[in-house]
Amino acid sequence: MKQFFGYLIIIAFFPLLYLLGEKILEEVDQAKTQQQQIEEQVQLPETQTQLPVRMLDRNGSLFNEDYVEWRVPTPLNEMPEIVKQLFILSEDRDFYQHIGFDFSAIMRAVIANAGQNSIRQGGSTITQQLVRSLYLSEEKTYERKLMEIFYAYELEKMYDKDKILEMYLNEMYFANQVYGIGGAATYYFNKPLQDLSVAEIAFISAIPNNPSLYDPVTNFGNTKARQERLIDLLAKENIITADEANTYKNEPIRLNIKRKTQKFPAYSTYVLHELKELIAENEGYADRLRKATPDAKKVVQKELDERINELLHSGIIIHTALNPQKQDGDEKAIDSFLSVQNNLQASAVVIDNSNREIVSIYGGKDYKKFDFHRAYQAPRQPGSSFKPLIVYAPLFETANYSPSSIVSGGNICIGNFCPQNYGGAVYGNVTIATAFKYSLNTAALRLFTKVGIDTAFQYLNQFRFESIEEKDKNYSAALGGLTYGVTALEMADAYTSFIDGSYTRAHAIRKVTDQDGNILYQWPTERKQIWSEQTVQYMRMLLGEVVRSGTGKGIFANSSYIGAKTGTTNDYRDFWLAGLSNEYTAAVWLGYDQPKSMQQLEKAQIHFKIFNRIMNQ
């Protein structure tokens, strides 16, 4: 009896509800300020979605993708007609007739809910469902329902029906963090929507009605049952025949769940780091950070982080210089070399000389994505491998010296700084070539005084040594004695200047494009001349002598030229090798994360083995 009187009251209120609906529309037209604010919100569909970030290697093959939500946006005109028919028939038959909401459907829902004292039936159109997924919560209250109607009406004024249907089909939730019919096709069947059969399309179309109940991974039977009901609906509407319906329902459904592509984590982790630097340089954030006070830097950094997140969610494609065969071979070989000692670690970078592109990068043994990346995050003391950059090349560039010039290898002290040669050996006068080949510390310090600290650092500052500080401007820097040190990436990057004297930042990213292939970012290609032709000639000769008869004996390359410089820090805590062939420039660091002596490994020359491997792959 109570329910009967409830129906009578609802029917009596129909005219009031109708007038209230008209009043809402009048208020929309009159309240211009509020309307403008709502329209600004309604325009969000183009920017709110989170699309996958994809990385391609030098051959254009996918090797990494990052996403929280899996989406494959698909234009309506590329969707099979059966997709549109399935959703319109099952969700909103009057889609092309209503103005965003269906008043009669809402009334039916109100009546159905009246006897239940709750909001269960929604009477929602496709437009309302789109509004709900974009702007509103799933809270079932009359207030939210009213806002849903209001937004749906605004959306219908801004977009035509086909655009709304396209947005809806690309926005609907298909369980397992999958959004959109295109994403569902590739996620559940690992093939494009256009390649799916009618049975497969009907199967995934069953999911959005209740993504938990019809999740095919956990509730396959429920999904299959609803698929068959949808197929029956198509037959009932004479879109397919009864025989076709039986054929489609009997077609076996075999899921082929998409697995996230995550190859070469050391390379992809670095690419994401480089992407931040590329955006910062291109959009002025880097310059602002350099000039900002400590407090202001926090604000700028926050702006940069927000900008990066915005771009990552937009579905960018990062085209890289990765050589997948080389990266894979280098990783496996270095992992094997390091297995001789527990906790022994290494980092290595290989750069293609022809275009200064990073083709291979090693971040540490058994590296996992977003682990501590030793190639660019671990500055260490470089020892004598630093001498070519801070002593010898600046010397040849600024003074009348050549490899045959004479320098004393005897003891020297500058203040309290009294370096010794390896093993405490004392030398008389030797040529610069000899001093370089045997890495005489005393001779290097004498030559450094000829260059001058300020001049040496003026040359050094043209490279990208991020951890070098003002207090490093002292005489110990001549021997690689720095506050924090340098990374393998920075060393390989700087050594590229010995290819031909020119320098531009080595990079892994070739270009960044949007989904349509439009170029968003690229590194500049201009090169700065750092060293003269004569300096380059001298340096390549000295580096070559190290390999032929100096501290680098045992290094080789399948190239007409190979030159390198070794480095060993105090107490054998770090072993370094940096050098170049005609094809590649590379740097290798070997050590422990918690520095300790590696004297017992000196004769094993593991860093030599690593260098030889990465230069000859």
C-alpha positions in Angstrom: 0.0 0.0 0.0 2.8 2.4 0.9 4.4 1.7 -2.5 1.1 2.4 -4.2 0.9 5.8 -2.6 4.5 6.5 -3.4 3.7 6.0 -7.1 0.8 8.4 -6.9 2.9 11.0 -5.3 5.6 10.7 -7.9 3.1 10.9 -10.7 1.5 14.0 -9.1 5.0 15.6 -9.1 5.6 15.0 -12.9 4.5 18.5 -13.9 6.7 20.0 -11.2 9.7 17.9 -12.3 9.1 18.9 -15.9 8.9 22.6 -15.0 12.0 22.2 -12.9 13.8 20.7 -15.9 12.8 23.7 -18.0 14.0 26.0 -15.2 17.4 24.4 -15.2 17.8 25.0 -18.9 16.7 28.7 -18.5 19.3 29.1 -15.7 22.0 27.7 -18.0 21.3 30.2 -20.7 21.1 33.2 -18.2 24.1 32.4 -16.0 26.8 33.2 -18.5 29.7 33.3 -16.0 28.8 29.9 -14.6 28.3 28.6 -18.2 31.8 29.7 -19.2 33.3 27.9 -16.3 31.5 24.7 -17.1 32.4 24.9 -20.7 36.0 25.2 -19.8 35.7 22.0 -17.8 33.7 20.3 -20.5 36.6 20.7 -22.9 38.8 18.4 -20.8 38.4 15.2 -22.8 41.4 16.0 -25.0 43.9 16.3 -22.1 42.7 14.1 -19.2 43.5 10.7 -20.6 46.7 8.9 -19.8 48.2 7.4 -22.9 51.2 5.0 -23.0 54.8 6.4 -23.4 56.5 4.3 -26.1 60.2 4.0 -26.8 61.5 2.9 -30.2 65.0 1.7 -31.0 67.2 2.8 -33.9 65.3 0.4 -36.2 61.8 1.7 -35.2 61.0 -1.3 -33.1 59.2 -1.0 -29.7 61.4 -1.9 -26.8 59.7 -0.1 -23.8 56.3 1.2 -22.9 55.2 2.9 -19.7 51.6 3.3 -18.6 49.3 3.1 -15.7 46.2 3.1 -18.0 46.3 1.2 -21.3 44.6 3.1 -24.1 44.7 2.9 -27.9 42.6 5.9 -29.1 40.7 5.0 -32.2 38.8 7.4 -34.5 35.1 6.5 -35.0 35.5 6.1 -38.7 38.1 3.3 -38.1 35.9 1.3 -35.8 33.8 -1.5 -37.3 30.1 -0.6 -37.6 29.2 -3.5 -35.3 30.9 -1.7 -32.4 28.6 1.3 -32.7 25.5 -0.8 -33.2 26.3 -2.9 -30.1 26.8 0.0 -27.7 23.8 2.1 -29.0 21.4 -0.9 -28.9 22.6 -2.0 -25.4 23.2 1.4 -23.8 21.2 4.1 -25.5 18.8 3.4 -28.3 17.7 7.0 -28.7 21.3 8.4 -28.7 20.9 10.2 -32.0 17.6 11.8 -30.9 18.0 13.1 -27.3 19.7 16.3 -26.1 22.1 14.6 -23.7 19.6 13.1 -21.4 16.4 11.2 -21.8 13.7 12.6 -19.6 11.3 9.6 -19.9 14.2 7.2 -19.0 15.0 9.3 -16.0 11.3 9.2 -14.9 11.3 5.4 -15.3 14.4 5.2 -13.1 12.9 7.4 -10.5 9.8 5.2 -10.3 11.9 2.0 -10.2 14.0 3.5 -7.4 11.1 4.8 -5.4 10.2 1.5 -3.9 13.8 0.7 -3.0 14.7 4.0 -1.2 18.0 4.1 -3.1 19.5 5.2 -6.4 20.0 2.1 -8.5 18.6 2.5 -11.9 20.3 5.5 -13.6 18.5 6.0 -16.8 21.8 7.2 -18.2 22.4 8.0 -21.8 25.8 7.5 -23.5 26.4 11.2 -23.1 25.7 11.0 -19.4 28.0 8.0 -19.0 30.8 9.9 -20.8 30.3 12.9 -18.5 30.4 10.6 -15.4 33.6 9.0 -16.5 35.3 12.3 -17.3 34.1 14.6 -14.6 32.0 13.0 -11.9 32.2 10.4 -9.2 30.2 7.2 -9.2 28.4 8.4 -6.1 24.7 7.6 -6.4 22.9 10.7 -5.2 20.2 12.8 -6.8 22.5 15.9 -6.6 25.2 14.1 -8.6 22.6 12.9 -11.1 21.4 16.5 -11.6 25.0 17.6 -12.3 25.4 14.7 -14.7 22.3 15.9 -16.7 23.6 19.5 -16.6 27.0 18.5 -18.0 25.5 16.2 -20.6 23.4 19.0 -21.9 26.5 21.2 -22.2 28.5 18.5 -23.9 25.8 18.0 -26.5 26.0 21.7 -27.3 29.7 21.6 -27.8 30.1 18.4 -29.9 28.2 16.5 -32.5 26.8 13.1 -31.9 29.5 11.2 -33.7 32.2 13.0 -31.7 30.5 12.2 -28.4 30.2 8.5 -29.4 33.9 8.4 -30.4 34.9 10.0 -27.0 32.6 7.5 -25.2 34.0 4.5 -27.0 37.5 5.6 -26.3 36.8 6.5 -22.6 34.8 3.6 -21.3 36.5 1.4 -18.7 37.1 -2.2 -19.7 38.7 -3.6 -16.4 42.3 -4.1 -15.7 43.2 -0.4 -16.2 42.1 -0.7 -19.8 40.2 2.2 -21.3 38.5 2.4 -24.7 37.4 -0.2 -27.2 40.8 0.0 -29.1 42.7 -0.6 -25.8 40.5 -3.5 -25.0 41.1 -5.1 -28.4 44.9 -4.9 -28.0 44.9 -5.8 -24.3 42.6 -8.9 -24.4 43.4 -10.2 -27.8 46.7 -8.5 -28.6 45.5 -7.3 -32.0 43.9 -4.2 -33.5 40.2 -3.6 -33.1 39.8 -3.8 -36.9 41.2 -7.4 -36.9 38.7 -8.8 -34.3 35.9 -11.1 -35.3 32.2 -10.1 -34.5 32.3 -12.7 -31.7 35.5 -11.1 -30.2 34.1 -7.6 -30.5 30.9 -8.6 -28.8 33.0 -10.3 -26.0 34.9 -7.1 -25.1 31.8 -5.0 -25.6 30.3 -7.0 -22.7 32.8 -5.6 -20.2 31.9 -1.9 -19.6 28.4 -2.6 -18.3 30.0 -3.9 -15.1 33.8 -4.1 -15.3 34.1 -6.2 -12.1 31.4 -8.6 -12.9 32.4 -9.0 -16.5 36.2 -8.9 -16.1 37.2 -11.7 -18.6 40.4 -12.4 -16.7 38.7 -13.3 -13.5 35.1 -13.9 -14.6 35.3 -15.3 -18.1 32.0 -17.2 -17.8 30.1 -14.0 -16.9 31.7 -12.2 -19.8 30.8 -15.0 -22.2 27.2 -15.1 -21.0 26.7 -11.4 -21.6 28.5 -11.6 -25.0 25.9 -14.1 -26.1 23.1 -11.8 -24.9 24.5 -9.0 -27.0 24.8 -11.3 -30.0 21.1 -12.3 -29.5 20.3 -8.6 -29.4 21.9 -8.1 -32.8 19.9 -10.9 -34.2 16.7 -9.6 -32.7 17.3 -6.2 -34.4 18.0 -8.1 -37.7 21.5 -6.8 -37.8 22.7 -10.4 -38.1 20.8 -13.6 -38.9 19.9 -16.3 -36.4 22.3 -18.6 -38.0 25.1 -16.0 -37.8 24.2 -15.5 -34.1 24.6 -19.2 -33.4 27.9 -19.3 -35.3 29.3 -16.2 -33.3 28.2 -17.7 -30.0 29.9 -21.0 -30.7 33.1 -19.4 -31.9 35.9 -20.1 -29.3 37.2 -17.1 -27.4 40.9 -17.3 -26.6 42.3 -14.5 -24.6 45.8 -13.3 -25.5 46.6 -10.8 -22.7 49.0 -8.1 -23.6 52.2 -8.0 -21.6 53.9 -4.6 -21.0 57.0 -4.3 -23.2 59.9 -3.6 -20.8 63.2 -4.5 -22.5 66.6 -3.0 -21.7 65.8 -1.3 -18.4 69.2 0.4 -18.1 68.7 2.2 -21.4 65.0 3.0 -20.9 65.6 4.4 -17.4 68.3 6.7 -18.8 66.0 7.8 -21.7 63.4 9.0 -19.2 66.1 11.0 -17.4 67.3 12.5 -20.6 63.7 13.3 -21.6 63.4 15.6 -18.6 66.6 17.4 -19.5 65.5 17.7 -23.1 62.2 19.3 -22.1 63.9 21.5 -19.5 66.4 22.8 -22.1 63.7 23.3 -24.9 61.2 25.1 -22.7 63.5 27.3 -20.7 63.2 25.5 -17.4 66.9 24.7 -17.3 67.9 28.3 -17.7 65.5 29.3 -15.0 66.9 26.7 -12.6 70.4 27.9 -13.2 69.5 31.5 -12.4 67.0 30.8 -9.5 67.6 31.2 -5.8 67.3 28.0 -3.7 63.7 28.8 -2.8 62.7 29.8 -6.3 64.3 26.5 -7.7 61.6 24.5 -5.8 58.9 26.4 -7.6 60.5 26.0 -11.0 61.2 22.3 -10.4 57.6 21.8 -9.5 56.4 23.5 -12.7 58.9 21.3 -14.7 57.6 18.1 -13.0 54.0 19.0 -13.8 55.0 19.8 -17.4 56.8 16.4 -17.7 53.8 14.5 -16.3 51.5 16.3 -18.7 53.6 15.2 -21.6 54.0 11.7 -20.4 50.2 11.3 -20.1 49.8 12.7 -23.6 51.1 9.5 -25.2 54.5 10.6 -26.6 56.7 8.4 -28.7 60.4 8.6 -28.0 62.7 7.6 -30.9 66.1 6.5 -29.6 69.5 5.5 -30.9 69.4 2.2 -29.0 71.3 -0.6 -30.8 69.3 -3.6 -29.3 71.7 -6.3 -30.3 74.6 -4.4 -28.9 72.8 -3.4 -25.7 71.8 -7.0 -25.1 75.3 -8.4 -25.8 77.0 -5.8 -23.7 74.7 -6.4 -20.7 75.2 -10.1 -20.7 79.0 -9.9 -21.1 79.5 -7.3 -18.4 77.2 -9.2 -16.0 79.3 -12.3 -16.6 82.6 -10.4 -16.1 81.4 -9.0 -12.7 80.3 -12.5 -11.4 83.9 -13.2 -10.3 83.3 -11.1 -7.2 80.3 -10.5 -5.0 78.9 -7.0 -5.1 81.4 -5.9 -7.7 79.8 -3.3 -9.9 80.4 -1.4 -13.1 79.0 1.2 -15.4 79.7 1.8 -19.1 78.6 4.0 -22.0 79.2 3.6 -25.7 78.7 6.5 -28.1 78.5 6.3 -31.9 81.2 8.7 -33.3 79.3 9.6 -36.4 76.3 11.2 -34.7 77.3 11.3 -31.0 74.4 9.0 -30.1 74.4 6.7 -27.1 74.0 3.2 -28.5 74.5 1.2 -25.4 74.5 2.0 -21.6 75.2 -0.2 -18.6 73.8 0.8 -15.3 74.9 -2.0 -13.0 74.9 -5.8 -12.6 71.4 -7.3 -12.9 69.9 -3.9 -13.4 66.2 -3.4 -12.9 64.2 -0.5 -14.1 64.5 2.6 -12.0 67.3 1.1 -9.9 70.2 3.3 -9.0 71.8 3.9 -12.4 75.6 4.0 -12.0 76.2 5.2 -15.5 74.7 8.7 -14.9 73.8 8.8 -11.1 77.1 7.6 -9.6 79.9 10.2 -9.7 83.3 8.7 -8.7 86.9 9.9 -8.6 88.2 9.5 -12.2 91.9 9.3 -11.4 94.3 9.6 -14.3 91.6 9.1 -16.9 90.8 12.8 -16.2 94.2 14.0 -17.2 93.6 14.3 -21.0 90.7 16.6 -20.4 92.1 18.9 -17.7 95.8 18.8 -18.3 97.1 17.6 -21.7 94.5 18.9 -24.2 94.4 22.4 -22.6 98.2 22.4 -22.5 98.5 21.8 -26.3 95.7 24.3 -26.9 97.3 27.2 -24.9 101.1 26.6 -24.9 103.8 25.7 -27.3 104.1 22.1 -26.3 104.0 18.9 -28.3 104.3 15.2 -27.3 108.1 15.3 -27.8 108.5 18.3 -25.4 110.4 17.5 -22.2 109.0 17.6 -18.7 110.5 16.5 -15.3 109.1 13.4 -13.7 110.8 14.1 -10.4 109.2 14.8 -7.0 107.1 18.0 -6.7 105.1 19.6 -3.9 102.7 22.6 -4.2 102.0 23.6 -0.6 101.0 20.4 1.2 100.1 18.6 -2.0 102.9 16.2 -2.8 101.7 13.5 -5.3 103.7 10.4 -6.1 103.9 8.3 -9.2 102.7 4.7 -9.3 104.7 2.6 -6.9 106.6 5.6 -5.7 108.8 5.7 -8.7 110.9 8.8 -9.4 111.8 9.9 -12.9 114.1 12.4 -14.5 113.3 14.4 -17.6 111.0 12.6 -19.9 109.0 13.4 -23.0 105.3 14.4 -22.6 104.5 11.2 -24.6 106.3 9.1 -22.0 104.7 10.9 -19.1 101.3 10.4 -20.6 101.9 6.8 -21.6 103.0 5.8 -18.1 100.6 8.2 -16.3 103.2 10.1 -14.3 101.5 12.2 -11.7 104.4 14.4 -11.0 104.8 15.4 -14.6 101.0 16.0 -15.0 101.0 18.3 -12.0 104.0 20.3 -13.4 102.2 20.7 -16.8 99.0 21.7 -15.0 100.8 24.6 -13.5 101.7 25.7 -17.0 98.1 25.7 -18.0 96.7 27.3 -14.9 93.7 26.3 -12.8 91.3 28.8 -14.3 92.2 28.1 -17.9 92.0 24.4 -17.4 88.5 24.7 -15.9 87.4 27.1 -18.6 87.9 24.2 -21.0 86.4 21.7 -18.7 83.3 23.7 -18.1 82.3 23.4 -21.8 81.4 19.8 -21.1 78.5 18.5 -18.9 80.2 17.5 -15.7 77.3 18.0 -13.3 79.1 17.2 -10.0 82.2 19.3 -10.4 82.1 22.3 -7.9 83.9 25.5 -7.4 85.9 24.1 -4.6 87.3 21.5 -7.1 89.5 24.3 -8.6 92.7 23.1 -7.0 95.8 21.3 -8.0 94.6 17.8 -7.0 92.0 18.1 -9.9 95.0 17.6 -12.3 95.1 14.0 -11.1 91.4 13.4 -11.0 91.0 14.4 -7.3 87.5 15.9 -7.1 85.0 16.4 -4.3 82.4 14.0 -5.8 83.8 12.9 -9.1 82.3 12.2 -12.6 80.2 9.6 -14.2 80.9 7.2 -17.0 78.4 9.0 -19.1 80.1 12.3 -18.5 83.5 10.9 -19.3 82.5 9.2 -22.6 80.6 12.4 -23.5 83.7 14.6 -23.0 86.0 12.1 -24.7 84.0 12.5 -27.9 85.7 15.9 -28.3 88.8 13.9 -29.3 87.1 12.5 -32.4 87.6 15.8 -34.3 87.8 18.5 -31.7 84.1 19.4 -31.8 81.6 18.8 -29.1 77.9 18.5 -28.7 76.1 16.7 -26.0 75.9 12.9 -26.6 72.3 11.8 -26.5 70.1 8.7 -26.6 67.0 10.5 -27.8 66.7 11.2 -31.6 63.4 12.9 -31.4 60.1 12.9 -29.5 56.8 12.9 -31.4 53.1 12.9 -30.6 50.7 10.1 -31.6 50.4 11.6 -35.1 54.1 11.8 -35.8 54.6 15.5 -35.2 58.0 16.3 -33.8 57.8 17.8 -30.4 61.5 17.8 -29.3 64.9 17.2 -30.7 68.4 17.9 -29.4 70.2 20.7 -31.4 72.8 19.4 -33.9 75.2 22.3 -33.8 78.7 21.4 -32.6 81.1 23.7 -30.8 84.8 23.5 -31.6 86.7 22.8 -28.4 90.1 21.7 -29.6 92.2 22.6 -32.6 93.1 20.1 -35.3 96.7 20.0 -34.0 95.5 19.3 -30.4 93.3 16.5 -31.6 96.2 15.0 -33.5 98.4 15.1 -30.5 95.8 13.7 -28.2 94.9 10.8 -30.5 98.6 10.0 -30.8 99.1 10.0 -27.0 96.0 7.9 -26.4 97.1 5.4 -29.0 100.5 5.0 -27.4 98.9 4.1 -24.1 97.3 1.2 -25.8 100.4 0.1 -27.8 103.0 0.2 -25.0 101.7 2.0 -21.9 99.2 1.4 -19.1 96.6 0.3 -21.6 98.4 -2.7 -23.1 95.8 -5.4 -23.7 93.2 -3.1 -25.1 92.1 -3.7 -28.7 89.5 -2.9 -31.2 88.4 -4.0 -34.6 89.2 -0.6 -36.0 92.1 1.2 -37.7 92.5 3.3 -34.6 92.1 2.7 -30.9 93.3 5.0 -28.1 92.5 5.1 -24.4 93.5 6.3 -20.9 93.4 4.3 -17.7 92.7 5.6 -14.3 93.2 4.1 -10.8 92.3 6.1 -7.7 93.9 6.0 -4.2 93.8 2.6 -2.5 92.5 1.0 -5.7 88.9 2.1 -5.0 88.1 2.9 -8.7 89.3 1.5 -12.0 88.6 3.6 -15.1 89.0 3.3 -18.8 88.0 6.0 -21.3 88.9 6.1 -25.0 87.8 5.8 -28.6 88.1 4.0 -31.9 87.1 5.3 -35.3 83.6 4.0 -34.6 82.9 4.4 -30.9 83.8 6.4 -27.9 83.3 4.7 -24.5 84.0 4.9 -20.8 84.0 2.2 -18.2 84.0 2.4 -14.4 84.6 -0.6 -12.1 84.3 -0.6 -8.3 82.0 -1.2 -5.3 79.0 0.9 -4.4 80.6 1.2 -0.9 84.2 2.0 -2.0 86.9 -0.4 -0.9 90.2 -1.6 -2.2 90.3 -3.7 -5.4 94.0 -4.3 -5.4 93.4 -8.0 -5.6 91.6 -7.5 -8.9 94.2 -5.3 -10.5 95.8 -8.0 -12.5 92.5 -9.5 -13.6 91.9 -6.2 -15.6 88.2 -6.7 -15.6 87.7 -3.1 -16.8 89.9 -3.9 -19.8 87.7 -6.9 -20.6 84.6 -4.8 -20.4 86.1 -2.1 -22.5 87.3 -4.6 -25.2 83.8 -6.2 -25.3 81.8 -3.0 -25.7 84.2 -1.5 -28.3 84.1 -4.6 -30.5 80.4 -5.6 -30.5 
